[in-house]
Amino acid sequence: MLKLASILYKLLMTAIVLSILAVVGYSYRFLAPGAESGTGFSPMMTAYLVILVLMTLLGMLSILYHRRFYIKPLRAVEDHIRKVDLNNPELEMLEVNEASKLSELMAGINMLLYRIRHNSREYKKDQKKLKAMNQKLEESLFISQSAQNGIMLQKNQFEALFKNSTDAILILNHHRQVVDLNERFVQLFGYYLEDLRFKEPDAILNEPSKFEDAKSLTDKLFKGEAFELETERLNNTGEVREVSMKGVPVLIGDEVVGAYQIFNDISVRKRSEYELRFLSYHDQLTGLYNRRFFEVEMDRLDTERNLPLTILMCDVNGLKITNDAFGHRMGDRLLVKTADVLRSVCRSEDIIARWGGDEFVVLLPKTDQKTALEVVERIKQASCNEKIDSIMISISIGFSVKHESDELTQEVFKDAENMMYSNKLYEGPSMRGQIVHAILNTLHEKNPREELHSRRVSQLCGALGSAYGFMNTRVEALKTFGLMHDIGKIAIYEHLLNKSGSLSDDEWLEMKRHPEIGYRILSAVNDMSEIADLTLAHHENWDGTGYPKGLRGDQIPLESRMIQLADAYDAMTCDRPYRSALSPETAVNEIIKNSGKQFDPILSRLFVEEVLKMSWYDRSEIICQTQ
């Protein structure tokens, strides 16, 4: 509006200036020197000029009026409006002059300024609110993004754990159907997701007889209750898998929307537990129950409903001789075979245990004395039909029966043990004698050369004993000693006995063990204890350089000195793997040369002259002959 007023003002000023110039121009035309005389203003011209002057005056008055009452106030309003600072909360109002022609306009402008100020304040408030809301929105967006990132991270972590877990995992939906499974589940059970998708696993992973138990667990799971137990499940081939199983419900609020079933293969652990349990209650060698288990079972079965209760004690005859002669492996075989005999005879409900060493014990519930005697007879018959190589199995047995509940089980056990030891006194010696002869036969079967050697030594010993003046009974005993003097070689490796070259130091030490082994074998038999002592000393030298004790002179038993001579002579005059036989003369020379060193000097001369019927030479002569 102010610009329009300014334009009108300029137009009026231009019109006034033009009017003045017109009046001046016309006046000059008629009043200037040289103008035609008598020429004057016509009435019309005069009127025109008067009107023009009046209009000019009127325009000037109008201009002055508008300038004072409109343009000037409008400029003041314009200046005020230019100075208005919308950011200033204290916005100044225009001064309204009631007499001013623009009072209404200024009042309207003030109203507008008031509204602007009010709206500016509201805008700033809204701006602050909007800024706060924007900040909250940014924070919410950040939190939302962080939450989304966290959810994505958890999702990725879950997927990584799910896929790479060492546990087999099934994920079930709210219908109890499989919706996912991991690779470990495939490895453990052989089922792929395509095989189980949207199927209930209980009917697939369980035997029909165990379906209801499995279903009850799933019912519990979908009631929101977790569970954990050890159980069995079937793989895709029907093979049983021992697993630990854990069920975890998935809840949204109080509603079960799904579940996890987690399986861990515990078959290795179960096998180890079974083996540990087996070892703790079983004898490792025979597989029978051990003493610890037997004592527990004896207490358990010691009830009136199991009466009469029979306790049967068994002892393997000749185990020590077998161990000494053939080594502990042979003895172990004897024990295992005995265990097999007991298993074959006893009932499944009977408790058979290895009590310790060579003793076994059997607990027979609901077994009277007559039945117990039948069991004993069957055991003896079965053992007679069994052999370990050439060794027969012999078992001494004792038993006792508990008839009344007030009888002490320990006393019944003691009676059975005493009966067994009593029977062993009668059966043991004859059995040990049989074992000795079996050992000797085994040695001779393995090495026929040793049998021929033993027979020749026996004959030479008999001749030397007679020459020495022994009675016939002593001569026969000496001949028996000659047959058995090398019985200890049964435990020496056969390749050492037949080695064609010289023995190494270690091999020689092994070979020198045979007198001690023979002693242990023979001393186990009561009527062979004297022969055992003679066998131990048959490699002792007169000068104390022999083995195993280093005895000298008369410390060495007489029969052992005789055996040494016969043994050495036969060894020299017969072929050996490591050399050919020497001539009798050469062998005699060796005996004479070592008389007083290796051999008893008196027995040496007696052996050469009376047994071999050869001449005795002085040692010096023999040395000269050999030179």
C-alpha positions as CSV (number, residue, x, y, z in Angstrom):
1,M,0.0,0.0,0.0
2,L,2.9,2.3,0.9
3,K,4.4,1.7,-2.5
4,L,1.0,2.5,-4.2
5,A,0.8,5.8,-2.3
6,S,4.3,6.7,-3.3
7,I,3.5,6.1,-6.9
8,L,0.4,8.3,-6.8
9,Y,2.3,11.0,-5.0
10,K,4.9,11.0,-7.8
11,L,2.2,11.1,-10.5
12,L,0.6,14.1,-8.9
13,M,3.9,15.9,-8.5
14,T,4.6,15.3,-12.2
15,A,1.1,16.6,-13.2
16,I,1.6,19.8,-11.1
17,V,5.0,20.4,-12.6
18,L,3.6,20.0,-16.1
19,S,0.7,22.4,-15.3
20,I,3.0,25.0,-14.0
21,L,5.2,24.7,-17.1
22,A,2.1,25.0,-19.3
23,V,1.0,28.2,-17.5
24,V,4.4,29.7,-17.7
25,G,4.7,28.8,-21.4
26,Y,1.5,30.4,-22.3
27,S,2.2,33.6,-20.2
28,Y,5.5,33.9,-21.9
29,R,4.0,33.6,-25.3
30,F,1.7,36.5,-24.7
31,L,3.8,38.7,-22.5
32,A,7.2,38.3,-24.0
33,P,8.8,41.3,-25.9
34,G,8.0,41.2,-29.5
35,A,4.6,39.6,-29.0
36,E,1.9,40.9,-31.1
37,S,0.2,43.9,-29.6
38,G,-3.4,43.5,-29.0
39,T,-3.0,39.9,-28.6
40,G,-4.4,38.7,-25.2
41,F,-5.9,35.7,-23.4
42,S,-9.1,34.5,-24.8
43,P,-11.8,33.8,-22.2
44,M,-11.5,30.1,-22.9
45,M,-7.8,30.2,-22.4
46,T,-8.2,32.2,-19.3
47,A,-10.7,29.7,-18.0
48,Y,-8.4,26.9,-18.9
49,L,-5.5,28.5,-17.1
50,V,-7.6,29.2,-14.0
51,I,-8.8,25.6,-14.0
52,L,-5.3,24.5,-14.4
53,V,-4.0,26.7,-11.6
54,L,-6.8,25.5,-9.4
55,M,-6.2,21.9,-10.2
56,T,-2.5,22.5,-9.5
57,L,-3.3,24.0,-6.2
58,L,-5.8,21.3,-5.4
59,G,-3.2,18.7,-6.3
60,M,-0.6,20.3,-4.2
61,L,-3.1,20.4,-1.3
62,S,-3.9,16.8,-1.9
63,I,-0.3,15.9,-2.0
64,L,0.3,17.7,1.2
65,Y,-2.7,16.1,2.8
66,H,-1.8,12.6,1.8
67,R,1.8,13.1,2.7
68,R,0.8,14.2,6.2
69,F,-2.0,11.9,6.9
70,Y,-1.1,8.8,4.9
71,I,2.4,8.6,3.5
72,K,4.2,9.8,6.6
73,P,2.3,7.4,8.9
74,L,2.7,4.6,6.5
75,R,6.5,5.2,6.4
76,A,6.5,5.2,10.2
77,V,4.6,1.9,10.1
78,E,7.1,0.6,7.5
79,D,10.0,1.6,9.6
80,H,8.5,0.0,12.6
81,I,7.7,-3.2,10.7
82,R,11.3,-3.3,9.4
83,K,12.5,-3.2,12.9
84,V,10.3,-6.0,14.1
85,D,12.4,-9.0,15.4
86,L,10.4,-12.1,15.4
87,N,12.9,-13.8,17.7
88,N,12.4,-11.1,20.3
89,P,9.7,-12.4,22.7
90,E,8.9,-8.7,23.7
91,L,7.6,-7.5,20.3
92,E,6.8,-3.7,20.4
93,M,3.4,-2.5,19.2
94,L,2.6,0.5,17.0
95,E,1.5,3.6,18.8
96,V,-2.1,4.1,17.6
97,N,-3.3,7.7,17.3
98,E,-7.1,7.8,17.4
99,A,-7.1,10.9,15.3
100,S,-4.9,9.4,12.6
101,K,-6.6,8.3,9.5
102,L,-4.6,5.1,9.7
103,S,-5.6,4.2,13.3
104,E,-7.7,1.3,12.2
105,L,-4.8,0.1,9.9
106,M,-2.3,0.4,12.7
107,A,-4.7,-1.3,15.2
108,G,-5.0,-4.1,12.7
109,I,-1.2,-4.2,12.2
110,N,-0.9,-4.4,16.0
111,M,-3.4,-7.2,16.1
112,L,-1.4,-8.9,13.4
113,L,1.9,-8.3,15.3
114,Y,0.2,-9.7,18.5
115,R,-0.8,-12.8,16.7
116,I,2.6,-13.0,15.1
117,R,4.2,-12.7,18.6
118,H,1.8,-15.2,20.0
119,N,2.3,-17.6,17.1
120,S,6.1,-17.1,17.3
121,R,6.0,-18.0,21.0
122,E,3.8,-21.0,20.2
123,Y,6.0,-21.9,17.3
124,K,9.1,-21.8,19.6
125,K,7.3,-23.9,22.1
126,D,6.3,-26.3,19.4
127,Q,9.8,-26.2,18.0
128,K,11.2,-27.1,21.4
129,K,8.6,-29.9,21.7
130,L,9.3,-31.0,18.2
131,K,13.1,-30.9,18.9
132,A,12.5,-33.0,22.1
133,M,10.3,-35.3,20.1
134,N,12.9,-35.6,17.4
135,Q,15.5,-36.3,20.0
136,K,13.3,-39.0,21.6
137,L,12.5,-40.3,18.1
138,E,16.2,-40.5,17.3
139,E,16.8,-42.2,20.6
140,S,13.9,-44.6,19.9
141,L,15.3,-45.2,16.4
142,F,18.7,-45.8,17.9
143,I,17.3,-48.1,20.5
144,S,15.2,-49.8,17.9
145,Q,18.1,-50.2,15.6
146,S,20.3,-51.5,18.5
147,A,17.5,-53.9,19.4
148,Q,17.2,-55.0,15.9
149,N,21.0,-55.5,15.7
150,G,20.9,-57.3,19.0
151,I,18.0,-59.5,17.8
152,M,19.9,-60.2,14.6
153,L,23.1,-60.9,16.6
154,Q,21.2,-63.3,18.9
155,K,19.6,-64.9,15.9
156,N,22.9,-65.4,14.2
157,Q,24.4,-66.7,17.5
158,F,21.5,-69.0,17.9
159,E,21.8,-70.3,14.4
160,A,25.6,-70.8,14.8
161,L,25.0,-72.6,18.1
162,F,22.1,-74.6,16.7
163,K,24.0,-75.7,13.6
164,N,27.3,-76.4,15.3
165,S,26.1,-77.7,18.6
166,T,27.6,-81.0,19.8
167,D,24.1,-81.9,21.0
168,A,21.4,-83.1,18.7
169,I,18.5,-80.6,18.7
170,L,14.9,-80.8,17.6
171,I,12.7,-77.7,17.3
172,L,9.0,-78.4,17.7
173,N,6.1,-76.1,16.9
174,H,2.9,-75.7,19.0
175,H,1.4,-78.7,17.3
176,R,4.4,-80.8,18.7
177,Q,5.7,-81.3,15.1
178,V,9.3,-81.1,14.0
179,V,10.1,-77.8,12.2
180,D,13.9,-77.9,12.3
181,L,16.8,-80.1,13.4
182,N,20.6,-79.7,13.4
183,E,23.5,-81.6,11.8
184,R,24.4,-83.4,15.0
185,F,20.8,-84.8,15.1
186,V,21.4,-86.2,11.6
187,Q,24.7,-87.8,12.7
188,L,23.2,-89.3,15.9
189,F,19.9,-90.6,14.5
190,G,20.3,-90.6,10.8
191,Y,17.1,-88.6,10.1
192,Y,17.1,-85.5,7.9
193,L,14.7,-82.6,8.2
194,E,12.8,-83.9,5.1
195,D,12.2,-87.2,7.0
196,L,10.7,-85.6,10.1
197,R,9.3,-82.2,9.0
198,F,5.8,-81.7,10.5
199,K,5.9,-85.1,12.2
200,E,5.7,-85.9,15.9
201,P,9.0,-87.5,16.9
202,D,7.8,-89.6,19.8
203,A,6.3,-92.3,17.5
204,I,9.5,-92.4,15.3
205,L,12.3,-92.3,17.9
206,N,10.8,-94.9,20.3
207,E,9.9,-98.5,20.4
208,P,6.1,-99.1,20.5
209,S,6.3,-100.3,24.0
210,K,8.0,-97.1,25.2
211,F,5.7,-94.7,23.1
212,E,3.4,-93.8,26.1
213,D,6.4,-92.9,28.3
214,A,7.8,-90.7,25.6
215,K,4.5,-89.1,25.0
216,S,4.0,-88.3,28.7
217,L,7.3,-86.4,28.6
218,T,6.1,-84.4,25.6
219,D,2.8,-83.7,27.4
220,K,4.8,-82.4,30.4
221,L,6.9,-80.3,28.1
222,F,3.9,-78.6,26.5
223,K,2.5,-77.8,29.9
224,G,5.5,-75.6,30.3
225,E,7.6,-77.9,32.4
226,A,11.2,-78.6,31.5
227,F,12.7,-82.0,32.1
228,E,16.0,-83.8,31.9
229,L,16.7,-87.5,32.0
230,E,18.8,-90.4,30.6
231,T,16.9,-92.7,28.3
232,E,17.1,-94.6,25.0
233,R,16.0,-93.6,21.5
234,L,16.1,-95.4,18.1
235,N,18.0,-94.2,15.1
236,N,16.7,-94.6,11.5
237,T,18.0,-98.2,11.4
238,G,16.3,-99.2,14.6
239,E,19.5,-99.3,16.6
240,V,19.3,-98.1,20.2
241,R,21.1,-95.0,21.2
242,E,21.7,-94.2,24.8
243,V,21.2,-90.5,25.3
244,S,20.7,-87.8,27.9
245,M,17.5,-85.9,26.9
246,K,16.5,-82.4,27.9
247,G,13.2,-80.8,27.1
248,V,12.8,-77.0,27.1
249,P,9.5,-75.2,26.5
250,V,9.3,-72.0,24.5
251,L,6.9,-69.6,26.1
252,I,5.3,-66.3,25.1
253,G,3.8,-65.0,28.2
254,D,2.1,-68.1,29.7
255,E,1.5,-69.8,26.4
256,V,3.7,-72.6,25.1
257,V,4.3,-71.9,21.5
258,G,7.0,-74.6,20.9
259,A,9.7,-76.6,22.4
260,Y,13.3,-77.8,22.1
261,Q,14.3,-81.4,22.6
262,I,18.0,-81.8,23.1
263,F,19.9,-85.1,22.9
264,N,23.4,-85.9,23.9
265,D,25.0,-89.2,23.0
266,I,26.1,-90.9,26.3
267,S,26.8,-94.4,24.8
268,V,30.6,-94.0,25.4
269,R,30.1,-92.8,28.9
270,K,27.6,-95.6,29.6
271,R,30.0,-98.1,28.2
272,S,32.7,-96.8,30.4
273,E,30.4,-96.9,33.4
274,Y,29.4,-100.4,32.6
275,E,33.1,-101.4,32.3
276,L,33.9,-99.7,35.6
277,R,30.9,-101.4,37.2
278,F,31.9,-104.7,35.6
279,L,35.5,-104.3,36.8
280,S,34.4,-103.3,40.3
281,Y,32.3,-106.5,40.6
282,H,34.1,-108.9,38.3
283,D,37.4,-110.7,38.3
284,Q,39.3,-109.3,35.3
285,L,40.9,-112.7,34.4
286,T,37.9,-115.1,34.5
287,G,35.0,-112.7,34.1
288,L,33.4,-114.2,37.1
289,Y,32.1,-112.1,40.0
290,N,34.8,-111.0,42.5
291,R,35.0,-111.4,46.2
292,R,33.5,-107.9,46.9
293,F,30.3,-108.7,44.8
294,F,30.0,-112.2,46.3
295,E,30.0,-110.8,49.9
296,V,27.2,-108.3,48.9
297,E,25.2,-111.0,47.2
298,M,25.7,-113.4,50.1
299,D,24.1,-110.8,52.4
300,R,21.3,-110.1,49.9
301,L,20.4,-113.8,49.4
302,D,20.7,-114.6,53.1
303,T,16.9,-114.7,53.5
304,E,14.4,-117.4,54.6
305,R,12.9,-117.7,51.1
306,N,16.3,-118.8,49.7
307,L,16.8,-121.6,52.2
308,P,18.4,-124.1,52.1
309,L,21.3,-122.0,51.0
310,T,24.5,-123.8,50.0
311,I,28.0,-122.4,49.9
312,L,30.4,-124.3,47.8
313,M,34.2,-123.7,47.9
314,C,36.6,-124.8,45.2
315,D,40.4,-124.8,45.0
316,V,42.4,-125.5,41.8
317,N,45.0,-128.1,42.5
318,G,48.5,-127.6,41.1
319,L,48.2,-123.9,40.1
320,K,51.6,-123.0,41.7
321,I,53.4,-125.9,39.9
322,T,51.8,-124.9,36.7
323,N,52.9,-121.3,37.1
324,D,56.4,-122.3,38.0
325,A,56.7,-124.8,35.2
326,F,54.9,-123.1,32.3
327,G,54.6,-119.5,33.4
328,H,51.7,-117.5,34.7
329,R,50.0,-117.4,31.3
330,M,49.5,-121.2,31.6
331,G,48.3,-120.7,35.1
332,D,45.8,-118.1,34.0
333,R,44.5,-120.5,31.3
334,L,44.0,-123.1,34.0
335,L,42.0,-120.6,36.1
336,V,39.9,-119.5,33.1
337,K,39.2,-123.1,32.1
338,T,38.1,-123.8,35.7
339,A,35.8,-120.8,35.6
340,D,34.3,-122.2,32.4
341,V,33.7,-125.6,34.1
342,L,31.8,-123.9,36.9
343,R,29.7,-121.8,34.6
344,S,28.8,-124.9,32.6
345,V,27.6,-126.8,35.6
346,C,25.9,-124.1,37.8
347,R,22.5,-122.5,37.2
348,S,21.9,-119.0,36.0
349,E,20.6,-117.9,39.4
350,D,23.7,-119.3,41.2
351,I,26.4,-116.8,42.1
352,I,29.9,-117.9,41.0
353,A,32.9,-115.8,42.1
354,R,36.6,-116.0,42.2
355,W,37.5,-115.7,45.9
356,G,41.2,-115.1,45.3
357,G,44.3,-116.8,44.0
358,D,43.3,-120.4,43.1
359,E,40.0,-120.4,45.0
360,F,36.5,-120.1,43.8
361,V,33.2,-119.9,45.7
362,V,29.6,-120.6,44.5
363,L,26.4,-119.5,46.2
364,L,23.5,-121.8,45.5
365,P,20.1,-120.5,46.8
366,K,17.3,-123.1,47.4
367,T,19.8,-126.0,47.2
368,D,19.8,-128.8,49.7
369,Q,22.6,-131.2,50.5
370,K,21.6,-133.9,48.0
371,T,21.5,-131.3,45.2
372,A,24.8,-129.9,46.4
373,L,26.4,-133.3,46.2
374,E,25.1,-133.7,42.6
375,V,26.6,-130.3,41.7
376,V,30.0,-131.3,43.2
377,E,29.9,-134.5,41.2
378,R,29.1,-132.7,38.0
379,I,31.9,-130.3,38.6
380,K,34.4,-133.1,39.1
381,Q,33.2,-134.9,36.1
382,A,33.4,-131.8,33.9
383,S,36.9,-131.0,35.1
384,C,38.2,-134.5,34.4
385,N,37.1,-134.0,30.7
386,E,39.2,-130.8,30.4
387,K,42.9,-130.3,29.9
388,I,45.2,-127.4,29.4
389,D,47.8,-128.9,27.0
390,S,48.9,-131.9,29.0
391,I,47.7,-130.6,32.4
392,M,44.5,-132.1,33.7
393,I,42.2,-129.9,35.7
394,S,41.7,-131.0,39.3
395,I,39.5,-129.1,41.7
396,S,39.2,-129.8,45.5
397,I,35.7,-129.0,46.6
398,G,34.0,-128.4,50.0
399,F,30.4,-127.3,50.7
400,S,28.1,-126.6,53.6
401,V,24.3,-126.0,53.7
402,K,22.4,-123.4,55.7
403,H,19.0,-124.9,56.7
404,E,17.7,-122.5,59.3
405,S,17.6,-118.7,59.3
406,D,19.2,-118.4,62.7
407,E,22.4,-120.1,61.4
408,L,25.3,-117.7,60.8
409,T,26.2,-117.5,57.2
410,Q,29.8,-116.9,58.1
411,E,29.9,-120.2,60.0
412,V,28.4,-122.0,57.0
413,F,31.1,-120.5,54.8
414,K,33.8,-121.5,57.2
415,D,32.6,-125.1,57.3
416,A,32.6,-125.2,53.5
417,E,36.2,-123.8,53.5
418,N,37.4,-126.3,56.1
419,M,35.9,-129.2,54.1
420,M,37.7,-128.0,50.9
421,Y,41.0,-127.8,52.7
422,S,40.5,-131.3,54.1
423,N,39.8,-132.7,50.7
424,K,42.8,-130.9,49.3
425,L,45.1,-132.7,51.7
426,Y,44.1,-136.0,50.1
427,E,43.6,-134.9,46.5
428,G,46.4,-132.3,46.2
429,P,49.5,-134.4,46.5
430,S,48.5,-137.0,44.0
431,M,47.4,-134.3,41.6
432,R,50.7,-132.5,42.0
433,G,52.5,-135.7,41.3
434,Q,50.5,-136.1,38.1
435,I,51.3,-132.6,37.1
436,V,55.0,-133.1,37.6
437,H,54.9,-136.2,35.4
438,A,52.8,-134.2,32.9
439,I,55.5,-131.4,33.0
440,L,58.2,-133.9,32.4
441,N,56.3,-135.5,29.5
442,T,55.7,-132.1,28.0
443,L,59.4,-131.3,28.2
444,H,60.3,-134.5,26.5
445,E,57.6,-134.0,23.8
446,K,58.9,-130.6,23.0
447,N,62.5,-131.7,23.0
448,P,63.1,-135.4,22.5
449,R,66.8,-134.9,22.9
450,E,66.2,-133.9,26.5
451,E,64.3,-137.1,27.1
452,L,67.2,-139.2,25.8
453,H,69.7,-137.1,27.8
454,S,67.7,-137.6,31.0
455,R,67.4,-141.4,30.5
456,R,71.2,-141.7,29.9
457,V,72.0,-139.5,32.9
458,S,69.6,-141.7,35.0
459,Q,71.5,-144.8,34.0
460,L,74.9,-143.3,34.6
461,C,73.7,-142.1,38.0
462,G,72.4,-145.6,38.9
463,A,75.8,-147.1,38.0
464,L,77.7,-144.4,40.0
465,G,75.4,-144.9,43.0
466,S,76.0,-148.7,42.9
467,A,79.8,-148.1,42.6
468,Y,79.6,-145.8,45.5
469,G,77.8,-148.4,47.6
470,F,74.3,-147.1,47.7
471,M,71.5,-149.5,48.7
472,N,69.1,-150.4,45.9
473,T,66.3,-148.0,47.1
474,R,68.8,-145.1,47.1
475,V,70.0,-146.1,43.7
476,E,66.5,-146.1,42.4
477,A,65.9,-142.7,44.0
478,L,69.1,-141.4,42.3
479,K,67.9,-142.7,39.0
480,T,64.6,-140.9,39.4
481,F,66.6,-137.8,40.3
482,G,68.5,-138.3,37.1
483,L,65.3,-138.4,35.1
484,M,64.0,-135.2,36.6
485,H,67.1,-133.1,37.1
486,D,66.4,-130.9,34.1
487,I,62.7,-130.6,34.7
488,G,63.1,-126.8,35.2
489,K,64.0,-126.5,31.4
490,I,60.3,-126.7,30.8
491,A,60.1,-122.9,31.5
492,I,63.2,-122.1,29.3
493,Y,62.4,-120.8,25.8
494,E,62.8,-123.7,23.3
495,H,64.9,-121.6,20.9
496,L,67.5,-121.3,23.7
497,L,67.6,-125.0,24.2
498,N,68.1,-125.6,20.5
499,K,70.3,-122.6,19.7
500,S,73.2,-123.6,17.4
501,G,75.6,-120.9,18.4
502,S,76.9,-119.6,21.7
503,L,74.5,-118.1,24.2
504,S,74.6,-114.3,24.9
505,D,75.1,-113.1,28.4
506,D,71.3,-112.5,28.8
507,E,70.5,-115.9,27.3
508,W,73.0,-117.6,29.6
509,L,71.3,-115.9,32.6
510,E,68.0,-117.2,31.4
511,M,69.4,-120.8,31.0
512,K,70.9,-120.7,34.5
513,R,67.3,-120.3,35.9
514,H,66.4,-123.9,35.3
515,P,67.7,-125.4,38.6
516,E,65.6,-122.9,40.5
517,I,62.5,-123.5,38.4
518,G,62.9,-127.3,38.8
519,Y,63.2,-126.8,42.6
520,R,60.0,-124.8,42.7
521,I,58.1,-127.4,40.6
522,L,59.3,-130.4,42.6
523,S,59.1,-128.8,46.1
524,A,55.3,-128.4,45.5
525,V,55.0,-132.2,45.8
526,N,55.5,-133.5,49.3
527,D,57.3,-136.7,48.4
528,M,59.5,-134.9,46.0
529,S,60.9,-132.3,48.3
530,E,64.3,-134.1,48.6
531,I,64.7,-134.4,44.9
532,A,63.8,-130.7,44.7
533,D,66.9,-129.8,46.9
534,L,69.1,-132.1,44.8
535,T,67.8,-130.5,41.6
536,L,68.6,-127.0,42.9
537,A,72.3,-127.9,43.5
538,H,73.1,-130.0,40.4
539,H,75.1,-127.2,38.8
540,E,77.1,-126.2,41.9
541,N,80.9,-126.6,41.5
542,W,83.3,-128.2,43.9
543,D,85.4,-125.0,44.1
544,G,82.3,-122.8,44.7
545,T,82.1,-121.3,41.2
546,G,78.8,-122.9,40.3
547,Y,75.2,-121.6,40.6
548,P,72.7,-120.8,41.9
549,K,74.0,-120.6,45.5
550,G,77.8,-120.9,45.0
551,L,78.1,-123.9,47.3
552,R,81.5,-125.6,47.6
553,G,82.8,-129.0,48.6
554,D,80.7,-131.0,50.9
555,Q,78.1,-128.3,51.1
556,I,76.9,-129.7,47.8
557,P,74.6,-132.7,48.3
558,L,76.3,-136.0,47.3
559,E,73.6,-137.0,44.8
560,S,73.9,-133.5,43.2
561,R,77.7,-134.0,42.8
562,M,77.0,-137.4,41.1
563,I,74.4,-135.9,38.8
564,Q,76.8,-133.2,37.8
565,L,79.4,-135.8,36.6
566,A,76.8,-137.9,34.7
567,D,75.2,-134.8,33.2
568,A,78.5,-133.3,32.1
569,Y,79.8,-136.6,30.6
570,D,76.6,-137.2,28.6
571,A,76.5,-133.6,27.4
572,M,80.1,-133.9,26.1
573,T,79.7,-137.3,24.4
574,C,76.4,-136.5,22.6
575,D,75.7,-134.2,19.7
576,R,74.6,-130.7,20.7
577,P,73.1,-128.0,18.4
578,Y,76.2,-125.9,19.0
579,R,78.8,-128.7,18.5
580,S,79.4,-132.3,17.6
581,A,79.9,-135.1,20.2
582,L,83.3,-135.5,21.8
583,S,85.0,-138.9,22.0
584,P,84.8,-140.7,25.4
585,E,88.5,-140.2,25.9
586,T,88.3,-136.5,25.3
587,A,85.4,-136.3,27.7
588,V,87.3,-138.3,30.4
589,N,90.3,-136.0,29.9
590,E,88.0,-133.0,30.6
591,I,86.6,-134.6,33.7
592,I,90.1,-135.4,35.0
593,K,91.3,-131.9,34.1
594,N,88.4,-130.3,36.1
595,S,88.6,-132.7,39.0
596,G,88.8,-130.7,42.2
597,K,87.5,-127.6,40.4
598,Q,84.1,-128.4,38.8
599,F,83.8,-132.0,40.0
600,D,84.2,-133.8,43.3
601,P,87.8,-135.4,42.9
602,I,86.9,-138.7,44.6
603,L,83.6,-139.1,42.6
604,S,85.4,-138.1,39.4
605,R,87.9,-141.0,39.7
606,L,85.2,-143.5,40.8
607,F,83.1,-142.4,37.8
608,V,85.9,-142.8,35.3
609,E,87.3,-146.1,36.6
610,E,84.2,-147.9,37.8
611,V,81.4,-146.6,35.6
612,L,83.2,-145.8,32.4
613,K,85.9,-148.5,32.9
614,M,88.6,-146.2,31.7
615,S,92.0,-145.4,33.1
616,W,92.7,-142.4,35.4
617,Y,95.6,-140.2,34.4
618,D,97.4,-137.6,36.3
619,R,96.3,-134.1,35.4
620,S,99.9,-133.2,34.3
621,E,99.9,-136.0,31.8
622,I,96.6,-134.8,30.4
623,I,98.0,-131.3,30.0
624,C,101.1,-132.7,28.2
625,Q,98.8,-134.8,25.9
626,T,96.7,-131.8,25.0
627,Q,99.8,-129.8,24.3
